[in-house]
Protein backbone atom coordinates (compact mmCIF):
# COMPACT_ATOMS: atom_id res chain seq x y z
CA UNK A 1 0.00 0.00 0.00
CA UNK A 2 1.33 3.43 -0.95
CA UNK A 3 1.29 5.87 1.97
CA UNK A 4 2.78 8.81 0.06
CA UNK A 5 1.15 12.20 0.19
CA UNK A 6 -1.60 12.36 -2.47
CA UNK A 7 -0.62 15.92 -3.39
CA UNK A 8 3.00 14.90 -3.90
CA UNK A 9 1.90 12.07 -6.18
CA UNK A 10 -0.40 14.42 -8.11
CA UNK A 11 2.37 16.99 -8.48
CA UNK A 12 4.75 14.31 -9.76
CA UNK A 13 2.19 13.16 -12.31
CA UNK A 14 1.63 16.74 -13.45
CA UNK A 15 5.37 17.18 -14.00
CA UNK A 16 5.39 13.98 -16.06
CA UNK A 17 2.55 15.32 -18.20
CA UNK A 18 4.36 18.65 -18.56
CA UNK A 19 7.44 16.85 -19.82
CA UNK A 20 5.30 15.03 -22.37
CA UNK A 21 3.90 18.38 -23.51
CA UNK A 22 7.42 19.79 -23.88
CA UNK A 23 8.38 16.71 -25.91
CA UNK A 24 5.32 17.31 -28.11
CA UNK A 25 3.85 13.91 -27.19
CA UNK A 26 0.64 15.40 -25.76
CA UNK A 27 -1.09 18.69 -26.62
CA UNK A 28 -1.00 21.22 -23.75
CA UNK A 29 -4.78 21.57 -23.35
CA UNK A 30 -5.27 17.80 -23.30
CA UNK A 31 -2.63 17.40 -20.60
CA UNK A 32 -4.25 20.13 -18.50
CA UNK A 33 -7.68 18.56 -18.92
CA UNK A 34 -6.33 15.13 -18.02
CA UNK A 35 -4.57 16.41 -14.90
CA UNK A 36 -7.61 18.32 -13.66
CA UNK A 37 -9.99 15.46 -14.41
CA UNK A 38 -7.78 13.00 -12.58
CA UNK A 39 -7.61 15.31 -9.56
CA UNK A 40 -11.39 15.56 -9.57
CA UNK A 41 -11.84 11.80 -9.96
CA UNK A 42 -9.40 11.11 -7.12
CA UNK A 43 -11.25 13.51 -4.81
CA UNK A 44 -8.29 15.86 -4.50
CA UNK A 45 -10.31 18.95 -5.40
CA UNK A 46 -12.89 18.16 -2.75
CA UNK A 47 -10.23 17.32 -0.15
CA UNK A 48 -7.70 20.09 -0.79
CA UNK A 49 -9.61 22.73 -2.71
CA UNK A 50 -9.58 23.90 -6.29
CA UNK A 51 -7.03 26.65 -5.66
CA UNK A 52 -4.44 24.22 -4.27
CA UNK A 53 -4.88 21.81 -7.19
CA UNK A 54 -4.56 24.60 -9.74
CA UNK A 55 -1.49 25.92 -7.92
CA UNK A 56 0.21 22.51 -8.23
CA UNK A 57 -0.76 22.25 -11.88
CA UNK A 58 0.50 25.76 -12.67
CA UNK A 59 3.80 25.01 -10.98
CA UNK A 60 4.25 21.79 -12.95
CA UNK A 61 3.14 23.19 -16.32
CA UNK A 62 4.84 26.58 -16.16
CA UNK A 63 6.65 26.89 -19.47
CA UNK A 64 5.24 23.65 -20.92
CA UNK A 65 2.96 25.45 -23.40
CA UNK A 66 5.81 27.33 -25.05
KAJOLIN-V8271 format. One record per residue. N is the residue number from 1. SS is DSSP state (H for helix, E for strand, - for the rest). NEAR is the number of other C-alpha atoms within 10 Angstrom. Layout:
N SS NEAR
N SS NEAR
This chain:
1 - 3
2 - 5
3 - 5
4 - 8
5 - 9
6 H 15
7 H 15
8 H 11
9 H 11
10 H 21
11 H 20
12 H 15
13 H 16
14 H 23
15 H 20
16 H 15
17 H 25
18 H 27
19 H 16
20 H 16
21 H 22
22 H 17
23 - 11
24 - 12
25 - 12
26 - 15
27 - 16
28 H 19
29 H 11
30 H 12
31 H 19
32 H 20
33 H 11
34 H 14
35 H 21
36 H 20
37 H 13
38 H 15
39 H 21
40 H 15
41 H 11
42 - 13
43 - 13
44 H 18
45 H 18
46 H 12
47 H 12
48 H 13
49 - 11
50 H 14
51 H 10
52 H 14
53 H 21
54 H 16
55 H 12
56 H 17
57 H 22
58 H 16
59 H 13
60 H 20
61 H 21
62 - 11
63 - 11
64 - 18
65 - 12
66 - 7
